[in-house]
Amino acid sequence: MRIIAGTARGRLFDAPEGLATRPTLDRVREAMFGMIQFDVPGSSVLDLFAGSGGLGLEALSRGAASVDFCDISKKACELIARNCKNLGFSDRSAIHCSDCFVLIERLAMQKRKYSLVLLDPPYESGLYKPVLKALTDFDLLEDGCIILAEHPVKLDIDPGLSCLRTGKPHRYGDVAVTKLIYESGLIDRGSEE
């Protein structure tokens, strides 16, 4: 795997072995960051289901201020730490070996806020909508926060929350990327009850 653009452009990083993790293809990663290229510099990023850390590493290379990586796999977390060190990003990264819902609650207690969230759970996990709801319920998103979700083309990930404006999916073969934008002024009726 390689970094596509930014300060570490062309540098290689390790991907996990086996089929348990599905790294984002270079062309999909390039398309994802093409959608948000002017929003990345200075951003505070949360990379959920990080795997090799490829998405968060790309964000750091393109000028993100910081990235919190989250993966439940100890091997994946060790790999992310190694990749961050090898690319010189350790000072702007934190690696959380945790269930994403546990981490979301912990980050909320620390009053953390993010301007960019990278979301790439296992495709058939059913986690897209619950994670999007948790991110809004626990108030982790800055107004205007961009969420980029990679998912199968056939899967509708719109959580039906009024505070998340869901864009049209961009398709790349069997993979799609959907951009969602958080608007804090739009309170979801479900959260008022």
C-alpha positions in Angstrom: 0.0 0.0 0.0 1.2 3.5 -0.6 0.4 7.1 0.4 -1.2 8.9 -2.6 -0.5 12.6 -1.9 0.9 15.0 0.6 4.1 15.1 2.6 4.5 11.3 2.5 3.4 10.9 -1.1 4.6 7.6 -2.6 5.8 6.2 0.7 4.8 2.6 1.4 2.9 1.3 4.4 2.1 -2.2 5.6 -1.4 -3.8 5.2 -2.6 -6.6 7.4 -2.2 -10.2 6.1 -5.2 -12.4 5.5 -8.8 -11.6 4.7 -10.0 -10.3 8.1 -9.2 -6.7 7.0 -10.1 -5.2 3.7 -7.8 -2.3 2.9 -9.3 0.5 0.9 -8.0 0.3 -2.7 -5.7 3.1 -3.9 -8.2 4.4 -6.5 -11.0 4.5 -3.9 -8.8 6.2 -1.4 -7.8 8.7 -4.0 -11.4 9.4 -5.0 -12.4 9.8 -1.3 -9.8 12.4 -0.6 -10.5 14.1 -3.9 -14.0 14.9 -2.5 -12.5 16.6 0.6 -9.0 17.7 -0.5 -9.5 21.3 0.8 -11.1 20.2 4.1 -8.3 17.9 5.3 -5.5 20.4 6.2 -5.8 21.3 9.9 -8.6 18.8 10.5 -9.2 16.7 13.6 -9.9 13.2 12.3 -11.5 10.1 13.7 -10.7 6.9 11.7 -13.1 4.2 12.8 -12.4 0.5 11.9 -9.0 1.7 10.8 -7.5 -1.7 9.8 -4.0 -0.7 8.4 -4.7 2.9 9.1 -4.6 3.7 5.4 -7.3 6.4 5.4 -6.0 8.1 8.5 -2.4 8.0 7.3 -3.5 9.6 4.0 -5.3 12.3 6.0 -2.1 13.0 8.0 0.0 13.1 4.9 -2.4 15.7 3.5 -2.1 17.9 6.5 -4.6 16.7 9.1 -3.8 18.2 12.6 -4.4 14.9 14.3 -6.0 11.4 13.8 -7.5 9.1 16.4 -7.3 5.6 15.0 -9.7 2.9 16.3 -9.7 -0.8 15.7 -10.8 -3.7 17.9 -8.0 -5.9 16.6 -4.7 -5.8 18.6 -2.7 -6.9 15.5 -4.3 -4.0 13.5 -3.5 -1.5 16.2 0.2 -2.7 16.4 0.3 -2.3 12.6 -1.1 1.2 12.7 1.4 2.2 15.3 4.2 0.8 13.2 2.9 2.6 10.1 2.6 5.9 12.0 6.1 5.6 13.3 7.6 4.6 9.9 5.9 7.6 8.2 6.8 10.1 11.0 3.2 10.6 12.1 3.4 9.3 15.7 3.2 12.8 17.2 -0.1 13.6 15.5 -1.8 10.2 16.0 -3.4 8.2 18.8 -4.3 4.6 18.5 -7.2 3.1 20.4 -7.5 -0.7 20.5 -11.2 -0.7 21.4 -14.7 -1.4 20.4 -15.9 1.7 18.5 -18.9 2.3 20.7 -16.8 2.1 23.9 -14.3 4.6 22.3 -17.1 7.0 21.2 -18.4 7.1 24.8 -14.9 7.7 26.2 -14.1 10.4 23.7 -17.4 12.1 24.5 -16.5 12.2 28.2 -13.2 13.9 27.1 -15.3 16.5 25.2 -13.5 15.6 21.9 -14.8 17.0 18.6 -14.0 16.0 15.1 -14.2 17.8 11.8 -13.6 14.6 9.7 -14.7 11.0 10.4 -13.6 8.1 8.2 -15.9 5.2 8.4 -15.1 1.8 6.9 -16.6 -1.0 9.0 -16.9 -4.6 7.8 -19.3 -4.4 4.9 -21.9 -6.9 6.2 -21.6 -5.8 9.9 -24.7 -3.7 10.0 -22.7 -1.0 11.9 -23.1 2.0 9.6 -26.3 3.4 11.0 -25.7 2.6 14.7 -22.2 4.2 14.5 -23.6 7.4 12.8 -26.3 7.6 15.4 -23.8 7.2 18.2 -21.5 9.9 16.8 -24.4 12.4 16.8 -25.9 11.2 20.1 -22.6 11.6 21.9 -21.9 15.0 20.3 -18.5 14.2 18.9 -19.0 16.2 15.6 -18.1 19.8 14.9 -20.7 21.7 13.0 -20.0 21.0 9.3 -18.1 17.8 10.2 -17.6 15.6 7.1 -18.1 11.9 7.4 -16.8 9.7 4.5 -18.3 6.2 4.6 -17.0 3.4 2.3 -19.6 0.7 1.8 -21.0 -1.8 -0.7 -22.9 -0.2 -3.6 -26.0 -2.2 -2.7 -26.1 -0.9 0.9 -28.1 2.2 1.9 -26.3 3.8 4.8 -28.5 6.9 5.3 -29.4 6.8 9.0 -32.4 9.0 8.6 -31.1 11.6 11.0 -32.1 15.2 10.2 -28.7 16.5 11.5 -26.8 14.5 8.9 -27.1 15.6 5.3 -26.4 12.5 3.2 -25.0 12.9 -0.3 -25.4 10.7 -3.3 -23.1 7.6 -3.2 -20.1 7.7 -5.6 -19.6 4.3 -7.1 -16.3 2.6 -7.9 -17.1 -0.9 -9.1 -18.7 -2.8 -6.2 -17.7 -0.1 -3.7 -19.4 3.2 -3.0 -18.4 6.2 -1.0 -21.0 8.4 0.6 -20.3 11.8 2.0 -22.4 13.0 5.0 -22.3 16.4 6.6 -23.3 17.1 10.2 -25.4 20.2 10.7 -25.7 20.9 14.5 -28.6 23.3 14.0 -30.8 20.5 12.8 -31.9 18.6 15.8 -33.2 15.1 15.2 -36.7 14.5 16.6 -35.7 11.2 18.0 -33.0 12.8 20.2 -35.5 15.3 21.7 -37.6 12.6 23.3 
